[in-house]
Structures are given as C-alpha cells and as structure tokens.
Amino acid sequence: MAETSDTRTPAQIEADIKRRRAVLAETLDEIGVRVHPKTIVGDAKAKAVAGVDRVFGRAYVQVNRVMTEVRDQFVDDDGAPRMERVVPAALIVAGTVGLIVAGSRKRKHRRPLSR
C-alpha cells in the first residue's frame, strides 16, 4: 500500500472538512427539493401544460393554414372579393338555411294523427 504524505496543517484539514460538509449539505438540500411531492407535482403540471400548449399551437397553425387557403379562394391578391366564387357560395348557404327553416316549420305544424 502506497503511503501518501499530507502536507496540510490541521487548520487547513479542518477548513477542507467544513467546506465539504457545506457542499454536502447543499447537495442534500437540493435532492430534498427535487424529491418533494410538491416539486414532483409542479414538474408534472408544467409538462402537461407544455404538452397542451404544443398541441394547441399545432392546431392553431393548422387552422390558420386552412383559413388562409379558404380566404385565398374567395379573395384575390389585391384583397378584392372574387365575385364569381362569393355569389355561388352565398346562394348555397342561403339555400341550405332556407331548407333548414322550412323543415323545422313543417315539424312544428304537424299534428299527431288521432284515432
């Protein structure tokens, strides 16, 4: 076994021990914080929020892309409406609403068959 010579003074050794104790205490405190239930729950919440934000961010980008594509179908590069596309779309919407209203009126005015 090889001998090692320590040329430090007892005061230096004591100071080194105090420093190492302080570092060890700090490390133990950090570990205690990391494994505390509130810290674990907080980390889980943060991960969940980040996941939700990521999903909603992707959804927003996708919806924005679709809305831009739809807008481009009905508006030209100058921002003016493309009447050749707006008018047929408006007629389709008006016709659909009319059919829904007419169908709901028919149901309200129907009388049950009496025997």
C-alpha positions as CSV (number, residue, x, y, z in Angstrom):
1,M,0.0,0.0,0.0
2,A,1.5,3.3,-1.1
3,E,1.8,6.0,1.6
4,T,0.6,9.4,0.8
5,S,2.0,12.4,2.6
6,D,-0.3,15.2,3.6
7,T,1.5,18.4,4.0
8,R,-1.6,20.3,5.1
9,T,-1.9,21.8,8.5
10,P,-4.7,20.7,10.9
11,A,-6.4,24.1,10.3
12,Q,-6.3,23.5,6.5
13,I,-7.7,20.0,7.0
14,E,-10.5,21.4,9.3
15,A,-11.3,24.1,6.8
16,D,-11.5,21.5,4.0
17,I,-13.8,19.3,6.1
18,K,-16.1,22.3,6.8
19,R,-16.2,23.2,3.1
20,R,-17.0,19.6,2.1
21,R,-19.8,19.5,4.8
22,A,-21.3,22.7,3.3
23,V,-21.2,21.3,-0.2
24,L,-22.7,18.0,1.0
25,A,-25.5,19.9,2.9
26,E,-26.3,21.9,-0.2
27,T,-26.4,18.8,-2.3
28,L,-28.7,17.1,0.2
29,D,-31.0,20.1,0.3
30,E,-31.2,20.1,-3.5
31,I,-32.1,16.4,-3.5
32,G,-34.7,17.0,-0.9
33,V,-36.3,19.7,-3.0
34,R,-36.2,17.5,-6.1
35,V,-38.0,14.6,-4.4
36,H,-40.5,16.7,-2.5
37,P,-44.1,15.8,-3.6
38,K,-44.9,19.4,-4.3
39,T,-41.9,19.7,-6.7
40,I,-42.9,16.4,-8.4
41,V,-46.5,17.6,-8.9
42,G,-45.3,21.0,-10.1
43,D,-43.0,19.4,-12.7
44,A,-45.8,17.1,-13.8
45,K,-48.1,20.1,-14.2
46,A,-45.5,22.0,-16.1
47,K,-45.0,19.1,-18.5
48,A,-48.8,18.8,-19.0
49,V,-49.2,22.5,-19.7
50,A,-46.3,22.4,-22.2
51,G,-47.9,19.4,-23.9
52,V,-51.3,21.2,-24.1
53,D,-49.6,24.3,-25.4
54,R,-47.8,22.3,-28.0
55,V,-51.0,20.6,-29.2
56,F,-53.0,23.9,-29.3
57,G,-50.1,25.6,-31.0
58,R,-50.1,23.0,-33.8
59,A,-53.8,23.1,-34.1
60,Y,-53.7,26.9,-34.3
61,V,-51.1,26.7,-37.1
62,Q,-53.2,24.1,-39.0
63,V,-56.4,26.1,-38.6
64,N,-54.7,29.3,-39.7
65,R,-53.3,27.5,-42.8
66,V,-56.8,26.2,-43.7
67,M,-58.4,29.6,-43.2
68,T,-55.7,31.2,-45.4
69,E,-56.4,28.7,-48.1
70,V,-60.2,29.3,-47.9
71,R,-59.7,33.1,-47.9
72,D,-57.5,32.8,-50.9
73,Q,-60.3,31.0,-52.7
74,F,-62.7,34.0,-52.2
75,V,-60.3,37.0,-52.2
76,D,-57.8,37.9,-54.9
77,D,-54.2,39.2,-54.3
78,D,-55.4,42.8,-54.0
79,G,-57.9,41.9,-51.3
80,A,-61.0,42.3,-53.5
81,P,-63.6,39.6,-53.3
82,R,-63.8,37.1,-56.2
83,M,-67.5,37.6,-57.0
84,E,-67.5,34.5,-59.3
85,R,-66.9,32.4,-56.2
86,V,-68.6,34.5,-53.5
87,V,-72.0,34.6,-55.1
88,P,-72.4,30.8,-55.7
89,A,-71.2,30.1,-52.1
90,A,-73.7,32.7,-50.7
91,L,-76.5,31.1,-52.7
92,I,-75.6,27.7,-51.4
93,V,-75.5,28.9,-47.8
94,A,-78.9,30.8,-48.2
95,G,-80.5,27.7,-49.8
96,T,-79.3,25.4,-47.0
97,V,-80.6,27.8,-44.3
98,G,-83.9,28.1,-46.2
99,L,-84.2,24.3,-46.3
100,I,-83.5,24.0,-42.6
101,V,-86.0,26.7,-41.7
102,A,-88.7,25.1,-43.9
103,G,-88.1,21.7,-42.5
104,S,-88.4,23.0,-38.9
105,R,-91.6,24.8,-39.7
106,K,-93.1,21.6,-41.2
107,R,-92.3,19.7,-38.0
108,K,-93.9,22.4,-35.8
109,H,-97.2,22.5,-37.8
110,R,-97.6,18.7,-37.9
111,R,-100.4,17.4,-35.8
112,P,-100.4,14.0,-34.4
113,L,-102.9,11.5,-36.0
114,S,-105.9,11.0,-33.9
115,R,-107.7,7.7,-33.9
